[in-house]
Amino acid sequence: MSRLHDPARLAAIENLASTAGREDRFDRVVRMARRLFDVPVVAVNVVDDHQQVSIAHVGLTSPVRPVSESICAVAVAQDRPIILPDAREDPEFAQHPAVVSDEPAIFYAGRPLHADGHVIGSLCLADDRPRAFSEAEDKMLADLATWVEQELDRDRDQREAREVQRRLLPRADVQVAGLEIAGHCQPARSVGGDFYDWQVLDGQLQVVLADVMGKGLVAAMIAAQVRTLVRGTSPFNSVAASVTRAAVDSQDDLDDAGTFVTLFAVRIDPRNGEMEYVDAGHGLAFVLQPDGEVRRLASGDLPLGAMAGVGWTSRSDVLAPGETLLAVSDGVLDAFPTAEEALAAARDLAALSPDPSTIVEMVTERVKELTTSDDLTVLAVRRETT
């Protein structure tokens, strides 16, 4: 089977975020290459089984051409650099469609590009007249190709990070008679340390919102661990016991990372609105009342990882018919100078809408309007009126 038709290679191409269109980071490479080599045509090409797509280029009249008319396709199929000072004098390429076309590539220099372990395209130079290509120039072209490959690897890392982030969130919505639930998580980067989760335990709804100090993949991995521990122990333990077990089991990793986790976990009985909750240093859970008033749920315990051997207090409250429990991460505080102003904004929300989805959307949009460097998570649960 030809390398061009290899399904694994084609899957690697499809996975590339960069194939969606031209990107400034690759445009910088081709502009630099044109200055370095003084050639009219430079392109970063992705080559699949039927066409070559230039995701960044200078000097081309069209960003797409069939593989039959592409010298880069030969470089990809053979996974080797191709240097042609004068293609008309090379027996393999003298009659190639790219050489005998109205816009001939008489000079060509191309380096294959790799991503996810497969050759997916090339970085190439071309001119309609012959020219010499020194060993030093070849080395510069190889260095630029390595630069492009590093950017492609960054795409892969971002895809993997997004998958980690996706796995931090509930797989599906839950349906609990008498309760409406909505949530949203927006990391500051491709991946972050916030998460929310929900599950039904013996007819009660448990929701969890946590915030790992820090951002990026390390924070996300710790968040994934805490989420798994809380979710796995909750069916067999009280809220406080589940949080304690998660804290104990993750203490070493939190110490190694030099971080901690604030967490709010609550179980709600939909029959009477009784809530059992633990607030581990989070302090950003509120009950929005139908009359526009807001009460803040008590928080006095330390975050997970802050101090080994401490315990967490189980507290109680009641979510009355028509009331909404709103829990947010501290990314919301970026939109407000003080927690008191955030609380005042919560009062406005309580007066504007009782719908959890609308409340989550309004909070998210308000914070997005302002510059924020933190992850943002919003979770809302409303007890329906009878």
PABA-249144 format. One record per residue (C-alpha): residue number from 1; residue in one letter; x, y, z. Coordinates in nm, 4 decimals. Last residue first. Layout:
<vexnus>
VEXNU/i/aa/east/north/up
VEXNU/NUM/A/X/Y/Z .
...
</vexnus>
This chain:
<vexnus>
VEXNU/i/aa/east/north/up
VEXNU/386/T/-4.4741/2.2470/4.3326 .
VEXNU/385/T/-4.2018/2.4976/4.2565 .
VEXNU/384/E/-3.8900/2.3520/4.1035 .
VEXNU/383/R/-3.5673/2.3327/4.2951 .
VEXNU/382/R/-3.2972/2.4986/4.0911 .
VEXNU/381/V/-2.9388/2.3768/4.0528 .
VEXNU/380/A/-2.6662/2.5994/3.9049 .
VEXNU/379/L/-2.2975/2.5359/3.8273 .
VEXNU/378/V/-2.0482/2.7866/3.6890 .
VEXNU/377/T/-1.6817/2.7233/3.6127 .
VEXNU/376/L/-1.4256/2.9798/3.4977 .
VEXNU/375/D/-1.0517/2.9243/3.4652 .
VEXNU/374/D/-0.8382/3.2274/3.5345 .
VEXNU/373/S/-0.6678/3.4907/3.3233 .
VEXNU/372/T/-0.9732/3.7087/3.2796 .
VEXNU/371/T/-1.0274/4.0188/3.0691 .
VEXNU/370/L/-1.3889/4.1251/3.0931 .
VEXNU/369/E/-1.6796/4.0495/2.8614 .
VEXNU/368/K/-1.6168/3.6785/2.9193 .
VEXNU/367/V/-1.7097/3.7256/3.2862 .
VEXNU/366/R/-2.0531/3.8633/3.2048 .
VEXNU/365/E/-2.1102/3.6010/2.9335 .
VEXNU/364/T/-2.0382/3.3153/3.1719 .
VEXNU/363/V/-2.2599/3.4552/3.4464 .
VEXNU/362/M/-2.5462/3.5109/3.2025 .
VEXNU/361/E/-2.5118/3.1649/3.0493 .
VEXNU/360/V/-2.5143/2.9923/3.3878 .
VEXNU/359/I/-2.8198/3.1947/3.4937 .
VEXNU/358/T/-2.9990/3.1154/3.1681 .
VEXNU/357/S/-2.9324/2.7447/3.2056 .
VEXNU/356/P/-3.0445/2.7535/3.5698 .
VEXNU/355/D/-3.3799/2.9251/3.4918 .
VEXNU/354/P/-3.5020/3.1510/3.7725 .
VEXNU/353/S/-3.4179/3.4723/3.5856 .
VEXNU/352/L/-3.3743/3.8427/3.6484 .
VEXNU/351/A/-3.4238/3.8826/4.0238 .
VEXNU/350/A/-3.1880/3.6054/4.1218 .
VEXNU/349/L/-2.9357/3.7312/3.8692 .
VEXNU/348/D/-2.9408/4.0794/4.0224 .
VEXNU/347/R/-2.8828/3.9264/4.3642 .
VEXNU/346/A/-2.5873/3.7346/4.2206 .
VEXNU/345/A/-2.4438/4.0656/4.0990 .
VEXNU/344/A/-2.4621/4.1943/4.4583 .
VEXNU/343/L/-2.2767/3.8813/4.5713 .
VEXNU/342/A/-2.0038/3.9459/4.3159 .
VEXNU/341/E/-1.9815/4.2991/4.4512 .
VEXNU/340/E/-1.9393/4.1577/4.8012 .
VEXNU/339/A/-1.6719/3.9170/4.6772 .
VEXNU/338/T/-1.4661/4.2187/4.5753 .
VEXNU/337/P/-1.3228/4.3837/4.2632 .
VEXNU/336/F/-1.5584/4.1899/4.0351 .
VEXNU/335/A/-1.5038/4.0235/3.6971 .
VEXNU/334/D/-1.1902/3.8417/3.8079 .
VEXNU/333/L/-1.4040/3.7097/4.0945 .
VEXNU/332/V/-1.5801/3.4816/3.8480 .
VEXNU/331/G/-1.2536/3.2929/3.7942 .
VEXNU/330/D/-1.2922/3.2026/4.1615 .
VEXNU/329/S/-1.5092/2.9065/4.0686 .
VEXNU/328/V/-1.8869/2.9288/4.0862 .
VEXNU/327/A/-2.1703/2.7656/4.2781 .
VEXNU/326/L/-2.5348/2.8738/4.2415 .
VEXNU/325/L/-2.8137/2.6919/4.4258 .
VEXNU/324/T/-3.1477/2.8148/4.2980 .
VEXNU/323/E/-3.4654/2.8688/4.4994 .
VEXNU/322/G/-3.8135/2.8195/4.3520 .
VEXNU/321/P/-3.9122/2.5572/4.6105 .
VEXNU/320/A/-3.6795/2.5809/4.9121 .
VEXNU/319/L/-3.3229/2.4554/4.9063 .
VEXNU/318/V/-3.2575/2.3614/5.2670 .
VEXNU/317/D/-2.9283/2.3815/5.4523 .
VEXNU/316/S/-2.6888/2.1449/5.6258 .
VEXNU/315/R/-2.3155/2.1265/5.6916 .
VEXNU/314/S/-2.0686/1.8369/5.6879 .
VEXNU/313/T/-1.7371/1.9516/5.8280 .
VEXNU/312/W/-1.4052/1.8481/5.6808 .
VEXNU/311/G/-1.1104/1.6936/5.8555 .
VEXNU/310/V/-0.7411/1.7794/5.8866 .
VEXNU/309/G/-0.4626/1.5216/5.8659 .
VEXNU/308/A/-0.2471/1.6839/5.6016 .
VEXNU/307/M/-0.2719/2.0607/5.5602 .
VEXNU/306/A/-0.3545/2.2635/5.2478 .
VEXNU/305/G/-0.3887/1.9580/5.0280 .
VEXNU/304/L/-0.7660/1.9748/4.9989 .
VEXNU/303/P/-0.8830/2.3245/5.0865 .
VEXNU/302/L/-0.9391/2.4204/5.4506 .
VEXNU/301/D/-1.2784/2.4337/5.6217 .
VEXNU/300/G/-1.4860/2.7367/5.7207 .
VEXNU/299/S/-1.7433/2.7889/5.4503 .
VEXNU/298/A/-2.1053/2.8802/5.5141 .
VEXNU/297/L/-2.3491/2.9089/5.2252 .
VEXNU/296/R/-2.4144/3.2622/5.1049 .
VEXNU/295/R/-2.7709/3.3859/5.1074 .
VEXNU/294/V/-2.9196/3.5809/4.8209 .
VEXNU/293/E/-3.2304/3.7965/4.7988 .
VEXNU/292/G/-3.4125/3.8533/4.4716 .
VEXNU/291/D/-3.7575/3.7467/4.5960 .
VEXNU/290/P/-3.7201/3.4076/4.4247 .
VEXNU/289/Q/-3.4138/3.3277/4.6385 .
VEXNU/288/L/-3.0664/3.2664/4.4985 .
VEXNU/287/V/-2.8699/3.0298/4.7227 .
VEXNU/286/F/-2.4967/3.0877/4.7062 .
VEXNU/285/A/-2.1766/2.8863/4.6824 .
VEXNU/284/L/-1.8420/3.0650/4.6477 .
VEXNU/283/G/-1.6618/2.9888/4.9728 .
VEXNU/282/H/-1.4180/2.7336/4.8334 .
VEXNU/281/G/-1.2030/2.6431/5.1301 .
VEXNU/280/A/-1.3384/2.2902/5.1446 .
VEXNU/279/D/-1.7136/2.3515/5.1497 .
VEXNU/278/V/-1.8953/2.0310/5.2370 .
VEXNU/277/Y/-2.2672/1.9908/5.1806 .
VEXNU/276/E/-2.5816/1.8173/5.2973 .
VEXNU/275/M/-2.8872/1.9784/5.1423 .
VEXNU/274/E/-3.2543/1.9179/5.2230 .
VEXNU/273/G/-3.4804/2.0237/4.9355 .
VEXNU/272/N/-3.7749/1.8158/5.0589 .
VEXNU/271/R/-3.8345/1.5550/4.7886 .
VEXNU/270/P/-3.5401/1.6578/4.5680 .
VEXNU/269/D/-3.2863/1.5529/4.8335 .
VEXNU/268/I/-2.9762/1.7526/4.7505 .
VEXNU/267/R/-2.6212/1.6320/4.8028 .
VEXNU/266/V/-2.3485/1.8948/4.8000 .
VEXNU/265/A/-1.9789/1.9211/4.7184 .
VEXNU/264/F/-1.7741/2.2433/4.7065 .
VEXNU/263/L/-1.4013/2.2151/4.6530 .
VEXNU/262/T/-1.0847/2.4206/4.6803 .
VEXNU/261/V/-0.7829/2.2210/4.5676 .
VEXNU/260/F/-0.4209/2.2636/4.6720 .
VEXNU/259/T/-0.0819/2.3042/4.5061 .
VEXNU/258/G/0.2865/2.2354/4.5548 .
VEXNU/257/A/0.2846/1.9703/4.2822 .
VEXNU/256/D/0.4594/1.7161/4.5036 .
VEXNU/255/D/0.2385/1.8069/4.8006 .
VEXNU/254/L/-0.0773/1.7724/4.5890 .
VEXNU/253/D/0.0425/1.4354/4.4659 .
VEXNU/252/D/0.1119/1.3182/4.8206 .
VEXNU/251/Q/-0.2260/1.4421/4.9477 .
VEXNU/250/S/-0.4344/1.2785/4.6716 .
VEXNU/249/D/-0.5504/0.9726/4.8642 .
VEXNU/248/V/-0.6063/1.1671/5.1876 .
VEXNU/247/A/-0.8019/1.4455/5.0161 .
VEXNU/246/A/-1.0203/1.2069/4.8172 .
VEXNU/245/R/-1.0922/1.0078/5.1329 .
VEXNU/244/T/-1.1857/1.3224/5.3214 .
VEXNU/243/V/-1.4106/1.4484/5.0424 .
VEXNU/242/S/-1.5916/1.1142/5.0307 .
VEXNU/241/A/-1.6284/1.1042/5.4105 .
VEXNU/240/A/-1.7740/1.4566/5.4182 .
VEXNU/239/V/-2.0252/1.3789/5.1432 .
VEXNU/238/S/-2.1310/1.0563/5.3119 .
VEXNU/237/N/-1.9905/0.7313/5.1831 .
VEXNU/236/F/-2.0603/0.4311/4.9596 .
VEXNU/235/P/-2.1912/0.5929/4.6405 .
VEXNU/234/S/-1.9498/0.8866/4.6945 .
VEXNU/233/T/-1.6235/0.6895/4.6827 .
VEXNU/232/G/-1.5820/0.6640/4.3054 .
VEXNU/231/R/-1.7062/1.0129/4.2210 .
VEXNU/230/V/-1.4872/1.1779/4.4829 .
VEXNU/229/L/-1.1780/0.9806/4.3811 .
VEXNU/228/T/-1.2333/1.0248/4.0077 .
VEXNU/227/R/-1.2897/1.3990/4.0427 .
VEXNU/226/V/-0.9799/1.4369/4.2589 .
VEXNU/225/Q/-0.7655/1.2534/4.0043 .
VEXNU/224/A/-0.9045/1.4468/3.7080 .
VEXNU/223/A/-0.8455/1.7758/3.8908 .
VEXNU/222/I/-0.4858/1.6715/3.9554 .
VEXNU/221/M/-0.4419/1.5983/3.5850 .
VEXNU/220/A/-0.6042/1.9280/3.4929 .
VEXNU/219/A/-0.3753/2.1261/3.7231 .
VEXNU/218/V/-0.0722/1.9597/3.5644 .
VEXNU/217/L/-0.2117/2.0233/3.2148 .
VEXNU/216/G/-0.2599/2.3967/3.2455 .
VEXNU/215/K/-0.3639/2.6228/3.5283 .
VEXNU/214/G/-0.2900/2.6777/3.8945 .
VEXNU/213/M/-0.4740/2.6214/4.2211 .
VEXNU/212/V/-0.7156/2.3389/4.1502 .
VEXNU/211/D/-1.0803/2.4479/4.1531 .
VEXNU/210/A/-1.3626/2.2103/4.2384 .
VEXNU/209/L/-1.7393/2.1976/4.1820 .
VEXNU/208/V/-1.9353/1.8916/4.2894 .
VEXNU/207/V/-2.3014/1.8038/4.2494 .
VEXNU/206/Q/-2.4823/1.5182/4.4183 .
VEXNU/205/L/-2.8497/1.4659/4.3357 .
VEXNU/204/Q/-3.0439/1.2342/4.5635 .
VEXNU/203/G/-3.2486/0.9380/4.4421 .
VEXNU/202/D/-3.0159/0.6816/4.5938 .
VEXNU/201/L/-2.7117/0.8597/4.4520 .
VEXNU/200/V/-2.7566/1.0573/4.1274 .
VEXNU/199/Q/-2.4398/1.2064/3.9808 .
VEXNU/198/W/-2.3002/1.5480/3.9001 .
VEXNU/197/D/-1.9604/1.6880/3.8176 .
VEXNU/196/Y/-1.7818/2.0192/3.7898 .
VEXNU/195/F/-1.4229/2.0886/3.7004 .
VEXNU/194/D/-1.1611/2.3583/3.7265 .
VEXNU/193/G/-0.7903/2.2870/3.6796 .
VEXNU/192/G/-0.7471/2.3982/3.3226 .
VEXNU/191/V/-0.7060/2.2871/2.9634 .
VEXNU/190/S/-0.6690/2.4687/2.6356 .
VEXNU/189/R/-0.6025/2.7812/2.8381 .
VEXNU/188/A/-0.8276/2.9931/3.0634 .
VEXNU/187/P/-1.0588/2.6934/3.0970 .
VEXNU/186/Q/-1.4349/2.7428/3.0461 .
VEXNU/185/C/-1.6633/2.5116/3.2425 .
VEXNU/184/H/-2.0425/2.5268/3.2240 .
VEXNU/183/G/-2.3235/2.3809/3.4306 .
VEXNU/182/A/-2.7010/2.3377/3.4374 .
VEXNU/181/I/-2.9442/2.1482/3.6603 .
VEXNU/180/E/-3.3225/2.1598/3.7128 .
VEXNU/179/L/-3.4641/1.9718/4.0109 .
VEXNU/178/G/-3.8113/1.8327/4.0925 .
VEXNU/177/A/-3.7600/1.4994/3.9216 .
VEXNU/176/V/-3.3916/1.4329/3.8733 .
VEXNU/175/Q/-3.2648/1.3945/3.5171 .
VEXNU/174/V/-2.8910/1.3948/3.4666 .
VEXNU/173/D/-2.7077/1.5311/3.1662 .
VEXNU/172/A/-2.4332/1.3227/3.0116 .
VEXNU/171/R/-2.0592/1.2543/3.0300 .
VEXNU/170/P/-2.0132/1.5036/3.3114 .
VEXNU/169/L/-1.6983/1.7159/3.2785 .
VEXNU/168/L/-1.3370/1.6307/3.3601 .
VEXNU/167/R/-1.3202/1.3983/3.0600 .
VEXNU/166/R/-1.3601/1.6937/2.8252 .
VEXNU/165/Q/-1.0659/1.8697/2.9876 .
VEXNU/164/V/-0.8412/1.5659/2.9355 .
VEXNU/163/E/-0.9581/1.5519/2.5739 .
VEXNU/162/R/-0.8809/1.9217/2.5347 .
VEXNU/161/A/-0.5310/1.8564/2.6684 .
VEXNU/160/E/-0.4820/1.5755/2.4185 .
VEXNU/159/R/-0.5867/1.8032/2.1360 .
VEXNU/158/Q/-0.3600/2.0777/2.2704 .
VEXNU/157/D/-0.0655/1.8384/2.2860 .
VEXNU/156/R/-0.1337/1.7326/1.9276 .
VEXNU/155/D/-0.1413/2.0937/1.8130 .
VEXNU/154/R/0.1854/2.1527/1.9968 .
VEXNU/153/D/0.3304/1.8646/1.7985 .
VEXNU/152/L/0.2344/2.0510/1.4816 .
VEXNU/151/E/0.4156/2.3580/1.6116 .
VEXNU/150/Q/0.7235/2.1455/1.6803 .
VEXNU/149/E/0.6969/2.0058/1.3288 .
VEXNU/148/V/0.6994/2.3580/1.1857 .
VEXNU/147/W/1.0170/2.4419/1.3796 .
VEXNU/146/T/1.1772/2.1176/1.2632 .
VEXNU/145/A/1.0996/2.2179/0.9042 .
VEXNU/144/L/1.2692/2.5529/0.9689 .
VEXNU/143/D/1.5807/2.3740/1.0948 .
VEXNU/142/A/1.5838/2.1440/0.7907 .
VEXNU/141/L/1.5602/2.4477/0.5607 .
VEXNU/140/M/1.8542/2.6068/0.7418 .
VEXNU/139/K/2.0577/2.2862/0.7029 .
VEXNU/138/D/1.9810/2.2764/0.3302 .
VEXNU/137/E/2.0939/2.6363/0.3051 .
VEXNU/136/A/2.4263/2.5457/0.4692 .
VEXNU/135/E/2.4704/2.2524/0.2306 .
VEXNU/134/S/2.4237/2.4895/-0.0600 .
VEXNU/133/F/2.1370/2.5122/-0.3048 .
VEXNU/132/A/2.2247/2.6331/-0.6530 .
VEXNU/131/R/1.9579/2.7864/-0.8737 .
VEXNU/130/P/1.7407/2.6976/-1.1671 .
VEXNU/129/R/1.4510/2.9210/-1.2732 .
VEXNU/128/D/1.0812/2.9105/-1.1996 .
VEXNU/127/D/1.1509/2.8983/-0.8257 .
VEXNU/126/A/1.0365/2.6725/-0.5433 .
VEXNU/125/L/1.0824/2.6230/-0.1688 .
VEXNU/124/C/0.9101/2.3515/0.0337 .
VEXNU/123/L/0.7966/2.2574/0.3816 .
VEXNU/122/S/0.6290/1.9221/0.3537 .
VEXNU/121/G/0.3293/1.7121/0.4392 .
VEXNU/120/I/0.1879/1.4466/0.6717 .
VEXNU/119/V/0.4744/1.2080/0.7417 .
VEXNU/118/H/0.3526/1.0001/1.0334 .
VEXNU/117/G/0.4542/0.9581/1.3978 .
VEXNU/116/D/0.1829/1.1878/1.5344 .
VEXNU/115/A/0.3158/1.4650/1.3119 .
VEXNU/114/H/0.5960/1.4667/1.0552 .
VEXNU/113/L/0.6974/1.7165/0.7878 .
VEXNU/112/P/0.8954/1.6212/0.4765 .
VEXNU/111/R/1.1605/1.8690/0.3556 .
VEXNU/110/G/1.1426/2.0257/0.0126 .
VEXNU/109/A/1.3762/2.2056/-0.2249 .
VEXNU/108/Y/1.2620/2.2809/-0.5781 .
VEXNU/107/F/1.4133/2.4744/-0.8692 .
VEXNU/106/I/1.2409/2.4446/-1.2051 .
VEXNU/105/A/0.8967/2.4574/-1.0456 .
VEXNU/104/P/0.7066/2.5587/-1.3563 .
VEXNU/103/E/0.4167/2.8035/-1.3694 .
VEXNU/102/D/0.2772/2.7118/-1.7118 .
VEXNU/101/S/0.3394/2.3479/-1.6205 .
VEXNU/100/V/0.6354/2.1324/-1.7309 .
VEXNU/99/V/0.7985/2.1081/-1.3852 .
VEXNU/98/A/0.4853/2.0613/-1.1731 .
VEXNU/97/P/0.3525/1.8068/-1.4239 .
VEXNU/96/H/0.6708/1.5945/-1.3814 .
VEXNU/95/Q/0.8505/1.5459/-1.7109 .
VEXNU/94/A/1.2026/1.6296/-1.5846 .
VEXNU/93/F/1.1258/1.4861/-1.2394 .
VEXNU/92/E/1.2772/1.1371/-1.2261 .
VEXNU/91/P/1.5428/1.1994/-1.4918 .
VEXNU/90/D/1.6675/1.5187/-1.3192 .
VEXNU/89/E/1.7931/1.7808/-1.5637 .
VEXNU/88/R/1.4614/1.9632/-1.5953 .
VEXNU/87/A/1.4413/1.9726/-1.2149 .
VEXNU/86/D/1.7273/2.2194/-1.1950 .
VEXNU/85/P/1.8656/2.2661/-0.8418 .
VEXNU/84/L/1.6326/1.9822/-0.7344 .
VEXNU/83/I/1.6551/1.8915/-0.3642 .
VEXNU/82/I/1.4076/1.6336/-0.2302 .
VEXNU/81/P/1.4045/1.5424/0.1372 .
VEXNU/80/R/1.2723/1.1955/0.2159 .
VEXNU/79/D/0.9507/1.0286/0.3227 .
VEXNU/78/Q/0.9075/0.8507/-0.0131 .
VEXNU/77/A/0.5335/0.9214/-0.0405 .
VEXNU/76/V/0.5793/1.2565/0.1367 .
VEXNU/75/A/0.8637/1.3752/-0.0855 .
VEXNU/74/V/0.6679/1.2539/-0.3896 .
VEXNU/73/A/0.3585/1.4424/-0.2706 .
VEXNU/72/C/0.5786/1.7505/-0.2331 .
VEXNU/71/I/0.6495/1.7294/-0.6046 .
VEXNU/70/S/0.2785/1.7906/-0.6562 .
VEXNU/69/E/0.0861/1.7651/-0.9848 .
VEXNU/68/S/-0.0397/1.4087/-0.9315 .
VEXNU/67/V/-0.1133/1.5007/-0.5705 .
VEXNU/66/P/-0.3829/1.7356/-0.6989 .
VEXNU/65/R/-0.3446/2.1063/-0.6165 .
VEXNU/64/V/-0.4760/2.3392/-0.3487 .
VEXNU/63/P/-0.3452/2.6730/-0.2169 .
VEXNU/62/S/-0.3839/2.8426/-0.5565 .
VEXNU/61/T/-0.1840/3.1228/-0.7189 .
VEXNU/60/L/0.1200/3.0435/-0.5073 .
VEXNU/59/G/0.3869/3.3020/-0.4253 .
VEXNU/58/V/0.3692/3.2907/-0.0470 .
VEXNU/57/H/0.2271/3.0028/0.1516 .
VEXNU/56/A/0.0598/2.8757/0.4673 .
VEXNU/55/I/-0.1878/2.5875/0.5024 .
VEXNU/54/S/-0.1012/2.4793/0.1479 .
VEXNU/53/V/-0.3286/2.1853/0.0683 .
VEXNU/52/Q/-0.1977/1.8991/-0.1464 .
VEXNU/51/Q/-0.4578/1.6640/-0.2845 .
VEXNU/50/H/-0.5641/1.3030/-0.3322 .
VEXNU/49/D/-0.4231/1.0798/-0.0607 .
VEXNU/48/D/-0.3392/1.3579/0.1854 .
VEXNU/47/V/-0.0628/1.6149/0.1562 .
VEXNU/46/V/-0.0344/1.9048/0.4013 .
VEXNU/45/N/0.1833/2.1828/0.2648 .
VEXNU/44/V/0.3829/2.4614/0.4268 .
VEXNU/43/A/0.4748/2.6743/0.1293 .
VEXNU/42/V/0.7474/2.8984/-0.0091 .
VEXNU/41/V/0.7509/3.0453/-0.3600 .
VEXNU/40/P/0.9414/3.3489/-0.4909 .
VEXNU/39/V/1.2842/3.2498/-0.3583 .
VEXNU/38/D/1.5343/3.4697/-0.1715 .
VEXNU/37/F/1.6443/3.1871/0.0591 .
VEXNU/36/L/1.6397/3.3671/0.3939 .
VEXNU/35/R/1.3765/3.6242/0.3019 .
VEXNU/34/R/1.1378/3.3682/0.1534 .
VEXNU/33/A/1.2009/3.1384/0.4492 .
VEXNU/32/M/1.1086/3.4112/0.6991 .
VEXNU/31/R/0.7824/3.4781/0.5213 .
VEXNU/30/V/0.7106/3.1052/0.5081 .
VEXNU/29/V/0.7737/3.0592/0.8790 .
VEXNU/28/R/0.5732/3.3644/0.9831 .
VEXNU/27/D/0.2755/3.2371/0.7812 .
VEXNU/26/F/0.3038/2.9148/0.9798 .
VEXNU/25/R/0.2403/3.0951/1.3098 .
VEXNU/24/D/-0.0228/3.3160/1.1478 .
VEXNU/23/E/-0.2452/3.0231/1.0553 .
VEXNU/22/R/-0.3986/2.9156/0.7274 .
VEXNU/21/G/-0.6939/2.6847/0.7468 .
VEXNU/20/A/-0.8583/2.3912/0.9227 .
VEXNU/19/T/-0.5552/2.1706/0.8542 .
VEXNU/18/S/-0.3795/2.3240/1.1549 .
VEXNU/17/A/-0.5962/2.1392/1.4046 .
VEXNU/16/L/-0.4371/1.8192/1.2836 .
VEXNU/15/N/-0.6546/1.5206/1.3571 .
VEXNU/14/E/-0.7467/1.4703/0.9936 .
VEXNU/13/I/-0.3803/1.4542/0.9002 .
VEXNU/12/A/-0.3116/1.1903/1.1652 .
VEXNU/11/A/-0.6107/0.9912/1.0382 .
VEXNU/10/L/-0.4653/1.0052/0.6858 .
VEXNU/9/R/-0.1368/0.8678/0.8173 .
VEXNU/8/A/-0.3168/0.5871/1.0020 .
VEXNU/7/P/-0.5211/0.5065/0.6900 .
VEXNU/6/D/-0.2068/0.4744/0.4698 .
VEXNU/5/H/-0.3091/0.5980/0.1238 .
VEXNU/4/L/-0.0113/0.8305/0.0678 .
VEXNU/3/R/0.2228/0.5631/0.2044 .
VEXNU/2/S/0.1279/0.3452/-0.0903 .
VEXNU/1/M/0.0000/0.0000/0.0000 .
</vexnus>
